[in-house]
């Protein structure tokens, strides 16, 4: 580990010189890349330098033990530094875990009603409201890309983009099947129903990260349906893109402009193709550095919302929260923080 830290520190010194070089500053793209790399490794270097400082102070205190007059003071100093060193070592191990390159990206979320008919669609609506309120708490921007509403106020499916710092790093843990147990409004006998909705969280990717051949795209335009004003039935502004090699389809009909709907649909398609490519790479890596906590498999039942008990249980970490209303009002941080901690612990095991 310490040899790796030495190498990181050398790289940091080299990058510090480069980002101060006037010639490189004039090459804006190159300079930005160096700046990004510099800021990414800076926390590791600062923590490593703290470790070396504390270790040196420990060695100095050890030397002072030979002086009878300073022995008591030196012993206290040694004990303090001895306790601190393992703590810093643990922090360094965590900092050295390879960062998910997608963590800082914006996300596209897709919620689809699963088993349970109208009740599943209503639950999809509940999840969408929950994420909307979570975005408000985090000061993230949310834009609806496509929606298929039901008459009762639920959604057969809805896709939306979240723009905000670290959106993917937290939202990625929401991918999977969410199950609800509650008495539907339409149930006269008071019987508890179980239904489900699936959530997919995809990082927003740029053209350079996933290249799509324009010849592989079939575009259809159609009239938007649902709410949206008078233009809905008068203009063919809705866009459906089909990626011919994979059969993937992306739609967007929330904007008045066909151009903007096409742009959003392309973002959605690009993110889906990126997810497929990323899944292939993950399977090739097998279990190396792959945490089950953050695998994001949509077929995996990740969480149950039990209304009669007022309980939300995340099955990946066995954690239950008994504050249903608060949770559904977007207070997800406690659960997500625990998922991140479990994911980090899993990655430390595989290091």
C-alpha positions in Angstrom: 0.0 0.0 0.0 2.7 2.5 0.9 4.6 2.0 -2.3 1.4 2.8 -4.1 1.0 5.9 -2.0 4.5 7.0 -2.8 3.7 6.6 -6.5 0.5 8.7 -6.1 2.4 11.4 -4.3 5.1 11.6 -7.1 2.3 11.8 -9.7 0.7 14.6 -7.7 3.9 16.6 -7.6 4.3 16.1 -11.3 0.7 17.2 -12.0 1.2 20.3 -9.7 4.1 21.4 -12.0 2.1 20.7 -15.1 -1.0 22.7 -14.2 1.3 25.7 -13.4 3.1 25.5 -16.7 2.0 28.5 -19.0 2.4 26.3 -22.1 0.0 23.7 -20.8 -2.4 26.4 -19.5 -2.7 27.6 -23.1 -3.8 24.1 -24.1 -7.2 24.3 -22.3 -8.3 20.7 -22.9 -5.0 19.2 -21.8 -4.9 21.6 -18.8 -8.5 20.7 -17.7 -7.6 16.9 -17.9 -4.6 17.5 -15.7 -6.6 19.6 -13.2 -9.3 16.9 -12.9 -6.7 14.2 -12.3 -4.9 16.5 -9.8 -8.1 17.2 -7.8 -9.0 13.5 -7.8 -5.8 12.4 -6.1 -5.3 15.4 -3.9 -7.3 13.9 -0.9 -5.2 10.8 -1.0 -1.9 12.8 -1.0 -3.1 15.1 1.8 -4.1 12.1 4.0 -0.8 10.3 3.2 1.2 13.4 4.2 -0.8 13.6 7.4 0.2 9.9 8.0 3.9 10.6 7.4 3.8 13.6 9.8 2.1 11.6 12.6 4.5 8.7 12.1 7.5 11.1 12.3 6.0 12.7 15.5 5.8 9.1 16.9 9.4 8.4 16.1 10.5 11.8 17.6 8.6 11.0 20.8 10.3 7.6 20.9 13.7 9.3 20.8 12.6 11.6 23.6 12.0 8.6 25.9 15.8 8.4 26.4 15.6 11.8 28.2 14.5 11.2 31.9 13.1 14.7 32.2 10.9 14.3 29.1 10.0 10.7 29.5 6.5 11.2 30.8 5.6 13.8 28.2 7.1 11.6 25.5 5.1 8.6 26.6 1.9 10.5 26.4 2.8 11.7 22.9 3.7 8.2 21.8 0.4 6.8 22.9 -1.5 9.5 21.2 0.3 9.0 17.9 0.1 5.2 18.2 -3.7 5.4 18.4 -3.9 7.8 15.5 -1.8 5.9 13.0 -4.2 2.9 12.5 -7.1 5.3 12.0 -5.3 7.2 9.3 -4.3 3.9 7.7 -8.0 2.8 7.4 -8.9 6.2 5.9 -6.1 5.7 3.4 -7.3 2.2 2.4 -10.8 3.7 1.7 -9.3 6.6 -0.3 -7.3 4.1 -2.4 -10.4 2.2 -3.5 -10.8 2.8 -7.2 -13.6 5.4 -7.7 -16.5 4.6 -10.0 -15.8 6.8 -13.0 -19.5 7.5 -13.3 -20.1 8.8 -9.8 -20.0 12.5 -10.7 -22.3 12.1 -13.6 -25.9 13.2 -14.0 -28.5 10.3 -14.3 -31.5 9.2 -16.2 -34.0 7.2 -14.1 -36.7 5.0 -15.5 -39.5 3.7 -13.3 -41.8 1.0 -14.7 -44.9 -0.6 -13.0 -44.4 -4.3 -12.5 -46.7 -7.0 -11.2 -49.9 -5.6 -9.6 -51.8 -3.8 -12.3 -53.2 -0.4 -11.3 -51.7 -0.6 -7.8 -48.3 -1.2 -9.3 -48.7 1.9 -11.5 -49.8 3.9 -8.4 -46.7 2.7 -6.6 -44.6 3.8 -9.6 -46.1 7.3 -9.0 -45.3 7.1 -5.3 -41.6 6.3 -6.1 -41.5 9.2 -8.7 -42.8 11.6 -6.0 -40.3 10.3 -3.5 -37.3 10.9 -5.9 -38.7 14.3 -6.9 -38.7 15.3 -3.2 -35.2 13.8 -2.7 -33.9 15.9 -5.6 -35.4 19.0 -3.9 -33.6 18.2 -0.7 -30.3 17.8 -2.6 -30.9 20.9 -4.8 -30.8 18.8 -7.9 -32.7 19.6 -11.1 -35.3 17.0 -12.3 -36.7 17.0 -15.9 -39.3 14.5 -17.1 -38.3 12.9 -20.5 -41.2 10.5 -21.1 -44.3 9.4 -19.2 -47.1 7.0 -19.7 -49.8 7.9 -17.2 -52.7 5.8 -16.0 -56.2 7.2 -15.4 -55.8 6.8 -11.6 -52.8 9.1 -11.4 -50.1 6.4 -11.6 -47.5 5.6 -14.3 -47.1 2.5 -16.4 -43.6 4.0 -17.0 -41.8 7.3 -16.5 -38.3 8.4 -17.3 -36.6 11.5 -16.0 -33.1 13.1 -15.9 -31.5 14.3 -12.7 -28.8 17.0 -12.9 -26.7 17.6 -9.8 -23.3 17.1 -8.2 -22.7 13.4 -7.4 -26.2 12.3 -8.6 -25.1 8.9 -9.8 -22.9 8.2 -6.8 -26.1 8.2 -4.6 -28.9 7.3 -7.0 -27.2 4.2 -8.4 -28.2 2.3 -5.3 -31.9 2.7 -6.2 -31.6 0.3 -9.2 -33.7 -2.8 -8.8 -37.1 -4.1 -7.9 -39.1 -2.1 -5.3 -41.9 -4.1 -3.7 -44.9 -2.6 -1.9 -47.3 -4.2 0.6 -50.4 -2.1 1.3 -54.2 -2.0 1.1 -55.1 -0.3 -2.3 -57.8 2.4 -2.3 -59.8 0.2 -4.7 -59.8 -2.7 -2.2 -63.1 -2.8 -0.3 -62.3 -5.8 1.9 -59.1 -4.3 3.4 -56.9 -7.1 2.0 -53.2 -6.3 1.7 -51.9 -6.5 -1.8 -48.3 -6.9 -2.9 -47.1 -5.2 -6.1 -43.8 -4.0 -7.5 -42.1 -1.4 -9.7 -38.6 -1.5 -11.2 -36.2 1.3 -11.1 -33.3 1.7 -13.5 -30.6 4.4 -12.9 -28.3 5.1 -15.9 -25.4 7.6 -16.0 -25.8 10.3 -18.6 -23.0 9.8 -21.1 -21.5 12.0 -23.8 -20.9 11.3 -27.5 -17.2 10.6 -26.9 -18.0 7.8 -24.4 -20.4 5.8 -26.5 -20.4 6.3 -30.3 -23.6 5.6 -32.2 -23.6 5.3 -36.0 -26.4 7.6 -37.3 -27.2 4.9 -39.9 -28.1 2.5 -37.1 -30.9 4.8 -35.8 -34.5 4.7 -37.1 -36.5 7.8 -36.1 -40.3 8.0 -35.9 -42.3 11.1 -35.1 -45.8 11.0 -33.6 -48.3 13.1 -31.8 -47.7 13.4 -28.1 -50.4 11.9 -25.8 -51.5 12.9 -22.3 -51.2 16.3 -20.6 -49.4 19.1 -22.4 -51.7 21.8 -23.7 -53.3 22.4 -27.1 -50.2 21.5 -29.1 -50.6 17.8 -28.1 -53.0 16.8 -30.9 -51.8 19.3 -33.5 -48.1 18.7 -33.9 -46.0 15.5 -34.4 -43.4 16.6 -31.8 -42.9 13.3 -30.0 -39.9 11.3 -31.1 -39.2 7.5 -31.0 -35.7 6.3 -31.7 -34.9 2.7 -32.5 -31.3 1.4 -32.4 -31.5 -1.2 -35.1 -28.5 -3.5 -34.0 -29.9 -3.9 -30.5 -33.6 -3.2 -30.9 -33.4 -0.7 -28.1 -36.2 2.0 -28.2 -36.1 5.4 -26.6 -39.0 7.9 -26.6 -39.5 11.4 -25.6 -42.7 13.5 -25.9 -42.5 16.0 -23.0 -41.1 19.0 -25.0 -42.9 21.1 -27.6 -39.9 20.9 -29.9 -39.2 17.8 -32.0 -35.5 18.7 -32.0 -35.4 18.8 -28.2 -37.4 15.6 -27.9 -34.9 13.9 -30.3 -32.0 15.2 -28.2 -33.5 13.8 -25.0 -34.3 10.5 -26.7 -30.7 10.2 -27.9 -29.4 10.8 -24.3 -31.7 8.0 -23.1 -30.6 5.7 -25.9 -26.9 6.5 -25.3 -27.2 5.8 -21.6 -29.0 2.4 -22.2 -26.3 1.3 -24.6 -23.6 2.4 -22.2 -25.3 0.4 -19.4 -25.2 -2.7 -21.7 -21.5 -2.2 -22.4 -20.7 -1.6 -18.7 -22.6 -4.8 -17.7 -20.5 -6.8 -20.2 -17.3 -5.4 -18.7 -18.5 -6.2 -15.2 -19.3 -9.8 -16.1 -15.8 -10.1 -17.7 -14.2 -8.9 -14.5 -16.3 -11.6 -12.6 -16.2 -10.9 -8.9 -13.1 -8.7 -8.9 -13.9 -5.5 -7.1 -17.6 -5.9 -7.7 -19.9 -5.3 -4.8 -23.3 -6.9 -4.6 -24.6 -3.8 -2.8 -24.2 -1.6 -5.9 -24.7 -4.1 -8.7 -28.0 -2.5 -9.7 -29.5 -5.6 -11.2 -33.1 -4.7 -12.0 -34.3 -8.3 -11.5 -33.1 -8.2 -7.9 -35.7 -7.4 -5.2 -33.9 -4.6 -3.3 -36.5 -3.0 -1.0 -39.9 -3.6 0.5 -42.3 -0.8 1.6 -44.6 -2.4 4.2 -47.4 0.2 4.9 -49.3 -1.7 7.7 -46.0 -1.9 9.7 -44.8 1.5 8.5 -41.5 -0.2 7.6 -39.1 0.1 4.7 -36.6 -2.7 4.5 -33.5 -2.8 2.2 -32.8 -6.5 1.6 -29.2 -5.9 0.5 -28.0 -4.7 3.9 -30.9 -6.0 6.0 -31.7 -2.5 7.2 -35.2 -1.4 8.2 -36.5 2.2 8.8 -39.8 2.8 10.6 -40.5 6.3 9.3 -42.5 5.6 6.2 -44.0 9.1 5.7 -40.6 10.7 6.2 -38.9 8.3 3.8 -41.5 8.7 1.1 -41.2 12.5 1.4 -37.6 12.1 0.1 -35.6 11.6 3.3 -33.4 8.8 1.8 -30.0 9.8 3.0 -29.8 7.6 6.0 -30.5 4.5 3.9 -28.2 5.6 1.1 -25.4 6.4 3.5 -25.6 2.9 4.9 -25.7 1.4 1.4 -22.5 3.4 0.5 -20.8 2.2 3.8 -21.7 -1.5 3.0 -20.5 -1.1 -0.6 -17.2 0.4 0.7 -16.7 -2.4 3.2 -17.3 -5.0 0.4 -14.7 -3.3 -1.8 -12.2 -3.3 1.0 -12.6 -7.0 1.4 -11.7 -7.6 -2.3 -8.7 -5.3 -2.2 
